[in-house]
């Protein structure tokens, strides 16, 4: 998706909910000046935070092999530009490092410290591989930390309370609801193809009444 498309979709979400919205802006859509523009656009769209990562563009999924990184110095410049561009300190800049898989845990820690010094409000270490790695990272990085609890990736399945005990302030579940919805749609479409009717899956569908209640539609 282009930046304009993501900004537009973000504005749909921020108008629909009252909780803070974190937007994944990948590498910031370019260099430091582009990252600054990105911050202005998403803050203007009502987001509460953006997360920017230190991969080279085009980036890869954080839990796949073959990632490449920009230098720590280059990414720190991008973070400084992003921080300087925001209108309010309540808008958070989250710096994600993918260094664990490319340069090792120690390098990820050193990058995190540099990004924090550049002004990042929170650090996001992607694809740590054990509970001990999450613990060690938290012990060595004093910034507020965000953990990514995606499915079928490199990281072990830890609960929110376990992450809290390790020293993490926030946990993402970025794909869980999406994967559940996609699996349900796949199964329902298969049922329609086989049976020619949805009668056998009605108990798995959201009722009309529940849907209207959710969207506050008067009947």
HELIX and SHEET records of a PDB file:
HELIX    1   1 UNK A    3  UNK A   16  1                                  14    
HELIX    2   2 UNK A   32  UNK A   44  1                                  13    
HELIX    3   3 UNK A   72  UNK A   85  1                                  14    
HELIX    4   4 UNK A   99  UNK A  103  1                                   5    
HELIX    5   5 UNK A  105  UNK A  117  1                                  13    
HELIX    6   6 UNK A  131  UNK A  140  1                                  10    
HELIX    7   7 UNK A  160  UNK A  166  1                                   7    
HELIX    8   8 UNK A  176  UNK A  195  1                                  20    
HELIX    9   9 UNK A  199  UNK A  204  5                                   6    
HELIX   10  10 UNK A  208  UNK A  215  1                                   8    
SHEET    1   A 6 UNK A  22  UNK A  24  0                                        
SHEET    2   A 6 UNK A  49  UNK A  53  1                                        
SHEET    3   A 6 UNK A  92  UNK A  97  1                                        
SHEET    4   A 6 UNK A 122  UNK A 125  1                                        
SHEET    5   A 6 UNK A 144  UNK A 148  1                                        
SHEET    6   A 6 UNK A 170  UNK A 172  1                                        
END                                                                             
